[in-house]
Amino acid sequence: MRISMTRDLLRAALEGSLDGAAYTLHPLFGVLVPEHCPRVPPRLLDPRGTWADPAAYDERAAGLAHRFSAHFERFAGRVAPAFTAACPRTTGPRRAATGADRCSSQGRGADGRNWRGDERARAHP
């Protein structure tokens, strides 16, 4: 992807152009991918669709998800459950995130807790 399109994606997110847009949930990584972004071809918004061989993408993505999950295991007992739930899925279906699982721009979940799961983050605006 050209750097100009990466900038267009960031600009759209920061300016609110993606507010209210339709999104697709990535089955392994659980990120919401916009289906449309101004100045970015829709085919580039689907990572699997950018690969000439979709099976090769699936294999590489599954390997990355597995490595990420294996690395994250050492932190699993020290972070809020919402962060553990956000870890890539290597087996089973991904559950939809709830409002409490999503982080605000201040790094806090909707319940006011920070990434550790405590409430210290509330003292800082």
C-alpha positions as CSV (number, residue, x, y, z in Angstrom):
1,M,0.0,0.0,0.0
2,R,1.3,3.4,-0.9
3,I,2.2,5.7,2.1
4,S,-0.3,8.2,0.7
5,M,-3.1,5.8,1.1
6,T,-2.0,5.0,4.7
7,R,-2.1,8.7,5.3
8,D,-5.6,8.8,3.8
9,L,-6.8,6.1,6.2
10,L,-5.4,7.9,9.2
11,R,-6.8,11.2,8.0
12,A,-10.2,9.7,7.6
13,A,-10.1,8.2,11.1
14,L,-8.9,11.4,12.7
15,E,-11.4,13.6,10.8
16,G,-14.4,11.4,11.6
17,S,-15.0,10.4,8.0
18,L,-15.2,6.7,9.1
19,D,-17.9,7.5,11.8
20,G,-21.0,5.6,10.9
21,A,-19.2,3.6,8.2
22,A,-19.9,-0.1,7.7
23,Y,-17.2,-2.4,9.0
24,T,-16.2,-6.0,8.7
25,L,-14.9,-7.9,11.7
26,H,-11.6,-9.7,10.8
27,P,-12.1,-13.3,11.9
28,L,-8.7,-13.9,13.4
29,F,-7.5,-10.5,14.7
30,G,-10.9,-9.1,15.7
31,V,-10.2,-5.6,14.2
32,L,-13.0,-3.8,12.6
33,V,-12.0,-3.0,9.0
34,P,-13.9,-0.2,7.2
35,E,-15.7,-1.3,4.0
36,H,-15.1,2.2,2.5
37,C,-12.6,5.0,3.0
38,P,-12.4,8.2,1.0
39,R,-9.5,8.1,-1.5
40,V,-8.6,4.5,-0.8
41,P,-9.7,1.7,-3.2
42,P,-12.0,-0.8,-1.4
43,R,-10.0,-3.8,-2.6
44,L,-7.1,-2.5,-0.4
45,L,-9.3,-2.5,2.7
46,D,-9.6,-6.3,2.7
47,P,-6.1,-7.7,3.5
48,R,-7.0,-11.2,2.2
49,G,-8.1,-9.7,-1.1
50,T,-4.8,-8.0,-1.7
51,W,-3.0,-11.4,-1.9
52,A,-2.8,-13.2,-5.3
53,D,-3.2,-16.5,-3.4
54,P,-5.9,-16.2,-0.7
55,A,-4.9,-19.6,0.8
56,A,-1.4,-18.3,1.3
57,Y,-2.8,-15.3,3.1
58,D,-4.9,-17.5,5.3
59,E,-1.8,-19.6,6.2
60,R,0.3,-16.6,6.9
61,A,-2.4,-14.8,9.0
62,A,-3.0,-18.0,11.0
63,G,0.7,-18.3,11.7
64,L,0.9,-14.6,12.8
65,A,-2.2,-15.0,15.0
66,H,-0.7,-18.1,16.6
67,R,2.7,-16.3,17.3
68,F,0.9,-13.3,18.8
69,S,-1.3,-15.5,21.0
70,A,1.7,-17.5,22.2
71,H,3.6,-14.3,23.1
72,F,0.6,-12.8,24.8
73,E,0.1,-15.8,27.1
74,R,2.9,-14.5,29.5
75,F,0.8,-11.3,30.1
76,A,-2.6,-12.9,30.3
77,G,-2.9,-12.9,34.1
78,R,-1.7,-9.3,34.4
79,V,-4.1,-7.5,32.2
80,A,-7.9,-6.8,32.1
81,P,-10.0,-9.6,30.7
82,A,-11.0,-7.3,27.8
83,F,-7.4,-7.4,26.6
84,T,-7.2,-11.1,26.8
85,A,-10.5,-11.4,24.9
86,A,-9.0,-9.1,22.2
87,C,-6.1,-11.5,21.6
88,P,-6.2,-13.1,18.1
89,R,-8.2,-16.3,17.9
90,T,-6.3,-19.4,16.8
91,T,-9.3,-21.7,17.5
92,G,-13.1,-21.2,17.6
93,P,-15.2,-18.2,16.5
94,R,-14.4,-14.7,17.6
95,R,-17.0,-13.3,19.9
96,A,-18.2,-9.8,19.2
97,A,-16.7,-7.1,21.4
98,T,-19.0,-5.4,23.9
99,G,-18.9,-1.7,24.7
100,A,-16.8,-2.5,27.9
101,D,-14.2,-4.2,25.7
102,R,-13.6,-1.2,23.5
103,C,-11.1,1.3,24.6
104,S,-11.6,5.0,24.5
105,S,-9.1,7.5,23.1
106,Q,-7.6,7.8,26.6
107,G,-6.8,4.0,26.8
108,R,-9.7,3.2,29.1
109,G,-12.5,0.8,28.5
110,A,-16.1,2.0,28.7
111,D,-16.2,0.8,32.3
112,G,-13.5,3.4,33.1
113,R,-10.7,0.9,33.8
114,N,-7.3,1.1,32.2
115,W,-5.4,-1.8,30.5
116,R,-4.5,-3.3,33.9
117,G,-8.2,-3.5,34.8
118,D,-7.9,-1.0,37.7
119,E,-9.6,2.4,38.1
120,R,-6.5,4.5,38.4
121,A,-7.0,5.9,34.9
122,R,-10.2,7.7,36.1
123,A,-8.1,10.3,38.0
124,H,-6.6,11.5,34.7
125,P,-8.8,13.2,32.1
